[in-house]
């Protein structure tokens, strides 16, 4: 299954940790370290270098407070920044362990916490940097550290062989966690992204299926009043009325017929067209699509440039409606011109629809293609006032993707909206919608 080309990129920020998450974990570390130091000194009666211990905890708290004040709460860190934060945590914890007995301190196991977080969130190169720093700190703590705090007048020291065993256990744990946890996290991340993509596809298909039913119901319900309007205008046109009113009645009858034709197309979008002369050249197809919009203020220009024979395609209702919707939007917002640029070679067919209007709103361009997208009343304030932009674009985009197109929205270098449609040539010439 080919996933739709939305503005959304699945997994794009999946490895970018939120600053708020790290800040909260650090405050938990600050509270835990402070409580442990105070209980050890005042409750258990072990002689700690209280000033050094609380000073190191204060450094962690000050850095965390500074981060909280300067960084946005919902900022997502790059992997490099996140690895630097975790390395700082390893160094701070290692310094605290140095003044409290090194690897003899039971809390030395907590050095695995930053390694675990990196394994869950980062790529292998950044995980390796955290693991290497952790291994270096553990090695230094095994070789040099201050005595383990103990009751006054007494001392306690583990045999060096046992300390070497603790060193080996922590090093092996770092390696095991970095490989095992990162592997599991990657599999879970891939599964979550696949499920999210599948949910998006199903949601979009469900929206379109509902809209197909609504279109059929609208065609059925509006057929009778449109027929009545046509009949009344036809009869009034035959009556003795002023010439200027006759022109208006003729226009009203023409527009009523056009409404009936549009509703007829909506109810037949999913029908196969097997007529022998339904295939047409790309240039004629684009002229047919652009023809209803040529009467507007914006001039539509069709440019053809290709390598080899001009591609032919079925007059697929999905392609006609989808491209027509984009051309209609372009003429709405263009100042003077709309350009439909068609390019092809033996492998691909590309159509680019661009205008010289204000372009897509920067804050919404990544959301285009989603249904019921609300925007300001005007895209640039020059033609039509519409309350929302999204449903028509959603329908057109989904129909074109059903026909095998890749749809991309962007703004031109010199301004104006730009919509790129790309097919493989084989799929364009036989869309099979």
C-alpha positions in Angstrom: 0.0 0.0 0.0 1.4 3.4 -1.0 0.8 5.9 1.8 -0.7 9.2 0.8 1.7 12.1 0.5 0.5 14.4 3.2 2.3 17.2 4.7 2.7 15.1 7.8 5.8 13.0 7.9 5.4 10.0 10.2 8.2 9.6 12.7 9.7 13.0 11.8 9.8 14.1 15.5 9.5 10.6 17.0 13.1 10.8 18.4 13.0 14.4 19.4 12.5 14.5 23.1 10.5 17.2 24.8 12.4 19.5 27.0 9.6 19.4 29.5 10.1 15.6 29.9 13.8 16.0 30.7 13.2 18.9 33.0 10.6 16.9 35.0 13.0 13.9 35.2 15.7 16.1 36.5 13.6 17.7 39.2 12.8 14.1 40.3 16.5 13.4 40.4 17.2 16.6 42.4 14.5 15.7 44.9 15.7 12.1 45.2 19.4 13.0 45.6 18.5 15.7 48.2 16.3 13.3 50.2 18.9 10.5 50.1 21.7 12.8 51.3 19.7 14.3 54.2 18.4 10.9 55.3 21.9 9.4 55.1 23.5 12.2 57.1 20.8 13.1 59.7 18.8 9.9 60.1 21.4 7.1 59.5 24.2 9.1 61.0 26.7 8.5 58.3 29.4 11.2 58.0 28.9 12.8 54.6 30.8 15.7 53.0 27.5 17.5 53.2 28.7 20.7 51.5 30.1 19.0 48.5 27.1 16.7 48.1 24.5 19.5 48.4 26.6 21.7 46.2 26.6 19.1 43.3 22.8 18.7 43.7 22.5 22.5 43.7 24.4 22.6 40.4 21.9 20.2 38.8 19.0 22.2 40.2 20.4 25.5 39.0 21.0 24.2 35.5 17.5 22.7 35.4 15.9 26.0 36.7 17.8 27.9 34.0 16.6 25.5 31.4 13.1 25.9 32.6 13.2 29.7 32.4 15.0 30.0 29.0 13.6 27.1 27.0 10.0 26.8 25.8 8.1 24.2 27.7 7.1 22.2 24.6 10.4 22.6 22.8 11.6 19.3 21.2 15.3 18.9 21.4 17.5 17.7 18.6 19.2 14.3 19.2 22.5 16.0 19.7 21.1 18.4 22.3 19.3 15.6 24.1 22.5 13.5 24.2 24.4 16.5 25.7 21.8 16.9 28.4 22.1 13.2 29.2 25.9 13.3 29.3 25.7 16.2 31.7 23.4 14.1 34.0 26.0 11.2 33.8 28.8 13.6 34.8 26.8 15.2 37.7 25.9 11.8 39.1 29.4 10.5 38.7 30.8 13.5 40.6 28.2 12.9 43.4 29.3 9.2 43.5 33.0 10.2 43.6 32.5 12.0 47.0 30.3 9.2 48.4 32.3 6.1 47.8 32.4 5.5 44.1 31.1 2.1 42.9 30.8 1.0 46.5 27.8 3.3 46.8 24.6 1.2 46.2 23.2 4.1 44.2 25.9 3.7 41.5 23.4 1.6 39.6 21.5 4.9 38.8 24.1 5.7 36.2 22.1 3.3 34.0 19.2 5.7 33.9 20.6 8.2 31.3 21.8 5.2 29.2 18.3 3.8 29.2 16.7 7.1 28.3 19.1 7.5 25.4 18.5 4.0 24.2 14.7 4.7 24.0 14.9 8.1 22.3 18.1 8.4 20.3 19.9 6.9 17.3 22.8 4.6 17.7 25.6 7.2 17.3 24.1 9.4 20.1 23.5 6.3 22.2 27.1 5.3 21.8 28.3 8.7 23.0 26.2 8.5 26.2 27.4 4.9 26.8 31.1 5.8 26.2 30.9 8.7 28.7 29.1 6.5 31.2 31.8 3.7 30.8 34.6 6.2 31.2 33.0 7.6 34.4 32.4 4.2 35.8 36.0 3.2 35.1 37.4 6.4 36.8 35.1 5.8 39.8 36.5 2.2 40.1 40.0 3.6 40.1 39.6 6.6 42.3 37.0 7.8 44.8 36.6 9.1 48.3 35.8 6.7 51.1 32.3 5.3 51.4 30.5 7.3 54.2 30.1 5.3 57.4 29.4 5.8 61.0 31.9 7.9 63.0 35.0 6.0 64.1 34.3 3.1 61.6 35.2 2.5 58.0 34.0 0.1 55.4 35.6 -0.8 52.1 34.7 -3.6 49.6 37.4 -5.8 48.3 39.0 -4.5 45.0 38.0 -7.7 43.2 34.3 -7.1 44.1 34.6 -3.5 43.0 36.0 -4.8 39.7 33.0 -7.1 39.4 30.7 -4.1 40.0 32.5 -2.2 37.3 32.2 -5.1 34.8 28.5 -5.5 35.7 27.7 -1.9 35.1 29.6 -1.8 31.8 27.9 -4.9 30.5 24.5 -3.5 31.7 25.2 -0.3 29.7 25.9 -2.3 26.6 23.0 -4.7 27.0 20.5 -1.9 27.7 21.7 0.2 24.8 21.3 -2.7 22.3 18.2 -4.4 23.7 16.1 -1.3 24.7 17.0 0.5 21.5 16.0 -2.5 19.4 12.6 -2.9 21.2 12.0 0.9 21.0 12.7 1.0 17.3 10.3 -1.9 16.6 7.6 -0.2 18.7 8.2 3.1 17.0 8.0 1.5 13.5 4.7 -0.3 14.5 3.2 2.9 15.9 4.1 4.8 12.7 2.5 2.1 10.6 -0.6 2.1 12.7 -0.8 5.9 12.5 -0.4 5.8 8.7 -3.1 3.1 8.4 -5.5 5.1 10.7 -5.0 8.1 8.5 -5.7 6.2 5.3 -8.8 4.6 6.8 -10.0 7.9 8.2 -9.6 9.6 4.8 -11.3 6.8 3.0 -14.1 6.9 5.5 -14.5 10.7 5.0 -14.6 10.2 1.2 -17.1 7.4 1.4 -19.4 9.5 3.5 -19.0 12.4 1.0 -19.8 10.1 -1.9 -23.1 9.2 -0.1 -23.8 12.9 0.6 -23.2 13.8 -3.0 -25.7 11.1 -4.2 -28.2 12.3 -1.7 -27.7 16.0 -2.7 -28.1 15.1 -6.4 -31.3 13.3 -5.6 -32.7 16.0 -3.3 -31.7 19.0 -5.5 -32.8 17.4 -8.8 -36.5 18.4 -8.3 -36.0 22.0 -7.3 -33.5 22.5 -10.1 -36.0 21.1 -12.6 -38.6 23.4 -11.2 -36.3 26.4 -11.6 -35.5 25.4 -15.1 -39.2 25.0 -16.0 -40.2 28.3 -14.5 -37.4 30.2 -16.2 -38.2 28.6 -19.5 -41.8 29.6 -19.3 -41.0 33.1 -18.2 -38.6 33.4 -21.1 -41.4 32.6 -23.5 -43.6 35.3 -21.9 -43.7 38.9 -23.0 -41.0 40.3 -20.7 -38.3 43.1 -21.3 -35.2 42.0 -23.2 -32.8 42.6 -20.3 -34.9 40.4 -18.0 -34.9 37.7 -20.8 -31.1 37.8 -20.7 -31.1 37.2 -16.9 -33.6 34.4 -17.3 -31.4 32.7 -19.9 -28.4 33.0 -17.6 -30.4 31.6 -14.7 -31.6 28.6 -16.8 -28.0 28.0 -18.0 -26.7 28.0 -14.4 -29.4 25.6 -13.3 -28.4 23.2 -16.0 -24.8 23.6 -14.9 -25.7 22.7 -11.3 -27.5 19.6 -12.6 -24.4 18.6 -14.6 -22.1 19.1 -11.6 -24.4 17.0 -9.4 -24.5 14.3 -12.1 -20.6 14.2 -12.1 -20.5 13.9 -8.3 -22.8 10.8 -8.4 -20.6 9.2 -11.1 -17.1 9.7 -9.8 -16.7 6.0 -9.0 -18.1 4.7 -12.3 -15.9 3.2 -14.9 -15.9 4.9 -18.3 -15.5 2.2 -21.0 -16.5 4.3 -24.0 -14.1 3.6 -26.9 -13.4 7.3 -27.5 -12.9 8.3 -23.8 -9.1 8.5 -24.1 -7.6 11.8 -24.9 -4.2 13.6 -25.1 -2.9 15.3 -22.1 -3.1 18.8 -23.7 -6.7 18.3 -24.7 -7.5 17.0 -21.2 -6.0 20.1 -19.6 -7.9 22.4 -22.0 -11.1 20.5 -21.2 -10.5 21.0 -17.5 -9.5 24.7 -17.8 -12.3 25.6 -20.2 -15.0 26.3 -17.5 -12.7 28.7 -15.7 -11.4 30.7 -18.6 -14.1 33.4 -18.2 -12.7 34.7 -14.9 -10.4 37.7 -14.4 -7.3 35.5 -14.3 -6.0 34.2 -17.6 -5.2 30.5 -17.7 -2.1 29.5 -19.7 -1.3 25.9 -20.5 2.4 25.0 -21.2 3.4 21.7 -22.7 6.9 20.4 -22.6 7.8 16.7 -22.8 10.2 14.1 -24.0 8.7 11.7 -26.5 5.1 11.1 -27.4 2.4 13.1 -25.6 0.7 10.8 -23.0 -2.9 9.8 -23.3 -5.3 9.1 -20.5 -8.8 8.0 -19.8 -11.1 11.0 -19.0 -11.1 9.8 -15.4 -13.7 11.8 -13.4 -11.3 11.7 -10.4 -8.5 13.4 -12.4 -10.9 15.9 -14.1 -12.5 16.8 -10.8 -9.3 16.9 -8.8 -7.3 19.0 -11.3 -10.4 21.2 -11.9 -10.7 21.9 -8.2 -7.1 23.1 -8.0 -7.5 25.2 -11.1 -10.7 26.7 -9.7 -8.9 27.6 -6.4 -5.9 29.1 -8.4 -8.2 31.4 -10.5 -10.0 32.5 -7.3 -6.8 33.8 -5.8 -4.6 34.7 -8.8 -4.1 38.4 -9.6 -3.7 38.1 -13.3 -2.7 34.6 -14.5 -2.7 30.9 -13.7 -0.1 28.6 -15.4 -0.7 24.9 -15.9 2.7 23.4 -16.8 2.7 19.8 -18.0 5.9 17.8 -18.4 6.5 14.2 -19.3 9.0 11.6 -20.3 9.0 7.9 -20.6 8.8 7.3 -16.9 6.7 10.1 -15.4 4.0 12.7 -16.0 4.0 15.9 -14.0 1.5 18.8 -13.9 2.3 22.0 -11.9 -0.5 24.5 -11.3 0.7 27.8 -10.1 -0.7 31.3 -9.8 0.6 34.8 -9.1 -1.6 35.3 -6.0 -0.6 35.7 -2.4 0.2 32.0 -2.0 -0.8 29.5 0.7 -0.8 30.8 4.4 2.5 29.8 5.9 0.9 28.6 9.1 -1.5 26.2 7.2 0.6 24.9 4.3 1.6 21.8 6.1 -2.0 21.0 6.9 -3.4 21.3 3.4 -5.1 18.1 2.4 -6.9 17.6 5.7 -10.7 17.9 5.8 -12.5 20.8 7.4 -9.4 23.0 7.7 -10.4 26.5 9.0 -8.5 29.5 7.8 -8.9 33.3 7.8 -11.6 34.6 5.6 -9.3 35.5 2.8 -6.0 33.9 1.6 -4.8 37.2 0.3 -7.9 39.4 0.3 -8.4 39.8 -3.4 -11.3 37.7 -4.7 -13.6 35.5 -2.7 -14.5 35.5 1.0 -14.7 31.9 2.2 -14.9 30.7 5.8 -12.7 27.7 5.3 -10.3 25.9 3.1 -9.8 22.2 3.2 -12.8 20.1 2.3 -12.6 20.7 -1.4 -8.8 20.3 -1.4 -9.1 17.1 0.7 -11.6 15.6 -1.8 -9.4 16.6 -4.8 -6.2 15.3 -3.2 -7.7 12.0 -2.2 -9.2 11.4 -5.6 -6.0 12.2 -7.4 -4.0 9.9 -5.0 -6.5 7.2 -5.8 -5.6 7.8 -9.4 -1.9 7.3 -8.5 -0.8 10.9 -8.2 1.6 12.4 -5.7 0.3 15.8 -4.6 2.6 18.4 -3.1 1.6 21.9 -1.9 4.2 24.8 -1.8 4.6 28.5 -2.5 6.6 29.7 -5.5 10.0 31.5 -5.1 8.4 34.7 -6.4 5.1 34.2 -4.5 1.9 32.5 -5.5 0.6 29.1 -4.7 2.1 26.0 -6.4 0.6 22.5 -6.6 2.6 19.7 -8.1 1.0 16.5 -9.3 3.2 13.6 -10.3 2.3 10.2 -11.8 4.3 7.3 -13.1 3.5 7.4 -16.8 2.0 3.9 -16.8 -0.4 4.8 -14.0 -1.4 8.1 -15.6 -2.3 6.4 -18.8 -4.3 3.8 -16.9 -5.4 5.3 -13.6 -7.8 2.5 -12.8 -9.9 4.6 -10.4 
